[in-house]
Amino acid sequence: MARFENYQEYQRLGADDYEEDSPPGEDLLVHVPEGLKDSWHHIKNLDNFFTRIYHFHQKNGFACMMLSEFFELVQFLFVVLFTTFLFNCVEYDVLFANKFINHTGSSQPERNKVTLPDAILPTEQCTARIQKNGWIIFLLTMAAVFWVYRLVKVICNLLSYWEIRTFYIQALKIPTVELCNYSWQEVQARLILLQREQQMCIHKKELTELDIYHRILRFKNYMVAMVNKSLLPVRLSLPLMGDTIFFSQGLKYNFEMIFFWGPGSLFQNKWNLHPKYKRSGSRLELAQQLSRTVLLIGIANLLLCPFILVWQILYAFFSYTEVIKREPGSLGARRWSLFGRLYLRHFNELDHELQARLSRGYKPATKYMNSFTSPLLTVFAQNLAFFSGSILAVLIALTVYDEDVLTVQHILTAITVLGIVVTVCRSFIPDEYMVWCPEQLLQCVLAHIHYMPDHWKGNANKSETRDEMAQLFQYKAVFILEELLSPIITPFVLIFSLRPKSLEIIDFFRNFSVEVVGVGDICSFAQMDVRKHGNPMWLSEGQTEASVYQQAENGKTELSLMHFTITNPQWHPPQDSSVFISHLKEKVQHDAATGPPAQHLLSDTPVCNSLLSNESTNIVSANTLR
């Protein structure tokens, strides 16, 4: 008995010791192995803990994470100090040779070669300029306060992630040097085993893969659902541009602050929706309260707009100028937009899983977008490239013959501008060997991104389809422009577009939030329950009881369920979901045995069209949907 007591210890936890969502007045008997009893049992904020574990794995460990945060501090300090130096400590008349410097000491100024130190003011004069400018002092003070705040946050992160490093080494038995050799599924499997031994979550004896995903993606699942149900006001009607999507980092940050963690948000902590939002009796009062919160945050954004705008311009200038000079065509490259990442994201899909899927779809999407050309624009581009290239060739030849040509005023600028013009023009000239097959290209894109509006089918050759695809797969130049305009547009979106939707938002969180034991309040769509949120158009006919309001659009429930089952083969879905997966498996096996080749399997259904990707091909061949 003594040996047994030395090996393990039992602790009794009262209702005051565990999370706020625990059943009141209940005592829990928790088994705690000796040696780790003060470390990993009864973790109060599992959302934060599991999220840090995931980020620690994805960002390659403690050293890489802390080094990145350190350089973010240095970058901010550099931008502020360097900008202050450029505005106050440089004599631009001297630098541009508009003012002559007398190096000889003679009474008559002579034209001398200007050196860089000649254009830099002495320290005393530079300091005096800064002290005379009240705005500079104010902005530097604001920047210093923000930098100190960031420094404190980095120090807190350092302590927090050192704890996670210790957790990986001691609890998960994963050495730091071996971290990159473990997949997230392997780390997750060890977490599930550890729960059985140490009870990190005291409300459930065992955790499932879905519980961990819910903890990490609680708020992201809500955002995905709100985009899926077209609740977020990201579609704007602009003069001359028509309907367009505007969804910047700043706007996304404000949405998350209003809904999830800011002052007046709907959640009372990181895992529980405030009880008053679960009751329908006060929905109008709560909508007015939310409307006031949105108005105040919108006004705050409006007041801070000048400062944020200046920072965005400076950061964009320092980040992209060198890249544009070196590779002008990079602005014509495409990237998945922030809106696209939410629209195309499955419920319960982690960041690295989404990134891998969209990366596989990048080349097909680029080919599809490049297949659209304007004959008129092509003619203009070809001729402009010819004239610009001819002048550029002559200038380059002259500089090769005599390098003193570069000293001629504006000659280097002309060479740079002409090079950019030629590069941009070439991006509008299609490949002469390109074959026009938009339907096939769009199907290749769909095989990876899994979602597209129904009206795209059969209309891949239409410019309207291409324009809508561009909202998901935008030019990098458009992304930069959106971020620059974000401080100006965001306050108006909040005040004039989000506020009128306050009642709809209150109803959404009440109708689509469910409480899960050991997890807290989550978006009900994230349960991937085909019966409650299925769409009869997506192989769930007869298995779903969802109304039009309750069902997820574009088959997101069904596709998310299949994606999660594929990604986590050890997970045991609920009964209704198991029936749906079994039905799909039988259809795949039947069509594989009697139908056409694998690339055309189940081509008559949208769900299987969407699953014709690398991962789903492996499913069909390996029969992993079991």
QUIWOKA-V67603 format. One record per backbone hydrogen bond with DSSP energy under -1.0 kcal/mol. CO is the residue of the C=O (numbers start at 1). NH is the residue of the N-H. If there is no record, write none. Layout:
BEGIN
{{CO & NH} {CO & NH}}
END
This chain:
BEGIN
{{1 & 5} {2 & 6} {3 & 7} {4 & 8} {7 & 34} {9 & 32} {11 & 30} {13 & 28} {14 & 17} {19 & 22} {23 & 26} {28 & 13} {30 & 11} {32 & 9} {33 & 36} {36 & 39} {36 & 40} {45 & 49} {46 & 50} {47 & 51} {48 & 52} {49 & 53} {50 & 54} {51 & 55} {52 & 56} {53 & 57} {54 & 58} {55 & 59} {56 & 61} {57 & 60} {61 & 65} {62 & 66} {63 & 67} {64 & 68} {65 & 69} {66 & 70} {67 & 71} {68 & 72} {69 & 73} {70 & 74} {71 & 75} {72 & 76} {73 & 77} {74 & 78} {75 & 79} {76 & 80} {77 & 81} {78 & 82} {79 & 83} {80 & 84} {81 & 85} {82 & 86} {83 & 87} {84 & 88} {85 & 89} {89 & 121} {90 & 92} {91 & 95} {92 & 96} {93 & 98} {93 & 99} {94 & 97} {116 & 119} {119 & 91} {122 & 126} {123 & 127} {124 & 128} {125 & 129} {126 & 130} {127 & 131} {128 & 132} {133 & 137} {134 & 138} {135 & 139} {136 & 140} {137 & 141} {138 & 142} {139 & 143} {140 & 144} {141 & 145} {142 & 146} {143 & 147} {144 & 148} {145 & 149} {146 & 150} {147 & 151} {148 & 152} {149 & 153} {150 & 154} {151 & 155} {152 & 156} {153 & 157} {154 & 158} {155 & 159} {156 & 160} {157 & 161} {158 & 162} {159 & 163} {160 & 164} {161 & 165} {162 & 166} {163 & 167} {164 & 168} {165 & 169} {166 & 170} {167 & 171} {167 & 172} {168 & 174} {176 & 179} {178 & 181} {179 & 182} {183 & 187} {184 & 188} {185 & 189} {186 & 190} {187 & 191} {188 & 192} {189 & 193} {190 & 194} {191 & 195} {192 & 196} {194 & 198} {195 & 199} {199 & 42} {200 & 43} {208 & 212} {209 & 213} {210 & 214} {211 & 215} {212 & 216} {213 & 217} {217 & 221} {218 & 222} {219 & 223} {220 & 224} {221 & 225} {222 & 226} {223 & 227} {224 & 228} {225 & 229} {226 & 231} {227 & 230} {232 & 234} {234 & 246} {236 & 244} {238 & 242} {242 & 238} {244 & 236} {248 & 252} {249 & 253} {250 & 254} {251 & 255} {252 & 256} {253 & 257} {254 & 258} {255 & 259} {256 & 260} {256 & 261} {257 & 262} {259 & 266} {262 & 265} {266 & 274} {271 & 521} {272 & 268} {272 & 269} {274 & 277} {275 & 278} {280 & 283} {282 & 286} {283 & 287} {284 & 288} {285 & 289} {286 & 290} {287 & 291} {288 & 292} {289 & 293} {290 & 294} {291 & 295} {292 & 296} {293 & 297} {294 & 298} {295 & 299} {296 & 300} {297 & 301} {298 & 302} {299 & 303} {300 & 304} {304 & 308} {305 & 309} {306 & 310} {307 & 311} {308 & 312} {309 & 313} {310 & 314} {311 & 315} {312 & 316} {313 & 317} {314 & 318} {315 & 319} {316 & 320} {317 & 321} {320 & 324} {321 & 325} {322 & 326} {323 & 327} {327 & 330} {328 & 331} {329 & 332} {330 & 333} {331 & 477} {333 & 476} {335 & 474} {337 & 341} {338 & 342} {339 & 343} {340 & 344} {350 & 354} {351 & 355} {352 & 356} {353 & 357} {354 & 358} {355 & 359} {356 & 360} {357 & 361} {361 & 365} {362 & 366} {363 & 367} {364 & 368} {365 & 369} {366 & 370} {369 & 372} {374 & 378} {375 & 379} {376 & 380} {377 & 381} {378 & 382} {379 & 383} {380 & 384} {381 & 385} {382 & 386} {383 & 387} {384 & 388} {385 & 389} {386 & 390} {387 & 391} {388 & 392} {389 & 393} {390 & 394} {391 & 395} {392 & 396} {393 & 397} {394 & 398} {395 & 399} {396 & 400} {397 & 401} {398 & 402} {402 & 405} {403 & 406} {404 & 407} {405 & 408} {408 & 411} {410 & 414} {411 & 415} {412 & 416} {413 & 417} {414 & 418} {415 & 419} {416 & 420} {417 & 421} {418 & 422} {419 & 423} {420 & 424} {421 & 425} {422 & 426} {423 & 427} {425 & 428} {426 & 429} {431 & 434} {437 & 441} {438 & 442} {439 & 443} {440 & 444} {441 & 445} {442 & 446} {443 & 447} {445 & 448} {445 & 449} {446 & 450} {453 & 456} {454 & 457} {456 & 459} {459 & 462} {462 & 466} {463 & 467} {464 & 468} {465 & 469} {466 & 470} {469 & 473} {472 & 337} {474 & 335} {475 & 479} {476 & 480} {477 & 481} {478 & 482} {479 & 483} {480 & 484} {481 & 485} {482 & 486} {485 & 488} {485 & 489} {486 & 490} {489 & 493} {490 & 494} {491 & 495} {492 & 496} {493 & 497} {493 & 498} {494 & 499} {498 & 501} {499 & 502} {501 & 505} {502 & 506} {503 & 507} {504 & 508} {505 & 509} {506 & 510} {507 & 511} {508 & 512} {512 & 524} {514 & 522} {516 & 519} {516 & 520} {520 & 516} {522 & 514} {523 & 526} {524 & 527} {525 & 528} {529 & 533} {530 & 534} {531 & 545} {533 & 552} {535 & 538} {540 & 543} {547 & 551} {553 & 556} {555 & 559} {556 & 560} {557 & 561} {558 & 562} {559 & 563} {560 & 564} {561 & 565} {562 & 566} {563 & 567} {564 & 568} {568 & 571} {574 & 578} {575 & 579} {576 & 580} {577 & 581} {578 & 582} {579 & 583} {580 & 584} {581 & 585} {582 & 586} {583 & 587} {584 & 588} {585 & 589} {586 & 590} {587 & 591} {588 & 592} {589 & 593} {590 & 594} {591 & 595} {597 & 600} {598 & 601} {600 & 603} {602 & 605} {605 & 609} {606 & 610} {609 & 612} {611 & 613} {613 & 617} {614 & 618} {615 & 619} {616 & 620} {617 & 621} {618 & 622} {619 & 623} {624 & 626}}
END
